[in-house]
Amino acid sequence: MDYESLSSKVARSTRALLALRGETIESLAYCTDIAHSTLKRRLNGRSPFTIDELSTIASHFEVRVGDLLQPPYEVRSA
């Protein structure tokens, strides 16, 4: 059974979406109005995402919040 935390799943999914779309943490911070330092903490697992942040990130990427919680996004190197 996978015991990965929900916040870890969101972080993994968000990093994958950033890579797939060629975006940076800085651009995500700007577009979502979430502080860059906050995003870095969330993506590095030092603090959990809030519900509002999940909604904002999902809207930015035009995906459902549930897609961030159960990430179907995997970046594979060729």
PEWO-V352229 format. One record per residue. N is the residue number from 1. PHI is phi as a letter, one per 20 degrees, with the letter a starting at -180 (NA if undefined). Layout:
BEGIN
N;PHI, N;PHI
END
This chain:
BEGIN
1;NA, 2;e, 3;d, 4;g, 5;f, 6;f, 7;f, 8;f, 9;f, 10;f, 11;f, 12;f, 13;f, 14;f, 15;f, 16;f, 17;f, 18;g, 19;f, 20;f, 21;d, 22;m, 23;d, 24;d, 25;f, 26;f, 27;f, 28;f, 29;g, 30;f, 31;f, 32;d, 33;m, 34;d, 35;g, 36;g, 37;f, 38;f, 39;f, 40;f, 41;f, 42;f, 43;f, 44;e, 45;m, 46;e, 47;b, 48;f, 49;f, 50;e, 51;g, 52;f, 53;f, 54;g, 55;f, 56;f, 57;f, 58;f, 59;f, 60;g, 61;e, 62;l, 63;c, 64;e, 65;g, 66;g, 67;f, 68;f, 69;f, 70;c, 71;f, 72;e, 73;e, 74;c, 75;e, 76;d, 77;e, 78;f
END
